[in-house]
């Protein structure tokens, strides 16, 4: 599974906004990689930030 997919799946399974560290732990992806990929997912419109430093899937 690609790192991006792992991040999306972790957010999907969580069902609530998560911090970068929580996403890293849940997805098994390194925190620095999560931070980098979250920015790409936000730019693609797949993820947003409902609260400062928290991320959730766009519904």
N, C-alpha and C positions, 0 to 999 in steps of 0.2 A: 504494500500500500504506500502510495506517495505521501510525503509529509503533509501536504496541503489537505489531502483527503482525510488523514488521521486527525487533523485539527478540526475540520468540519464535522467529522463523526463524533469527536469528543464534545463539541458544542451541542450537537444534535441530541446526544444521549443525556447530557446534563439538563437540558430544558430550562436553564437559567443563565444569566450573564456570568462569565468567569473571568478571572484575572489571568494574565499571561503565564504566571507560574503554575496555576491550577490547570490550565490548558496543556502545558508542557508535561505535567505529571500524568494527566489523564490520557494523553495521546502517545506518550513515550518519545516525543520529539524534544530535542534540546531547546532550552529557553531562548537562546539567542536566535535560533532558527525559527521558533514560534513568533518572536517579535518581528522578524523580517517578513515572514509569510502572512502574518495578520495584516500588516500594512498593505500587502498585495491584495488580500481578500477584501479589505475595506475599499481599496481603489476599484476593484471589480464589482463592488456593490453586493457581495455575498455576506459580508459581516459588517455590523455597525457597533458603535460604542454608546450604549444607552446611559452609562454612568462613566465618569472619569476612571480610566484604567481597567474597565470591564468591557468584555466583548460578547456579542450574541449574534446568532444567525439572523439575517433579514428574512422576515416571513412574507 
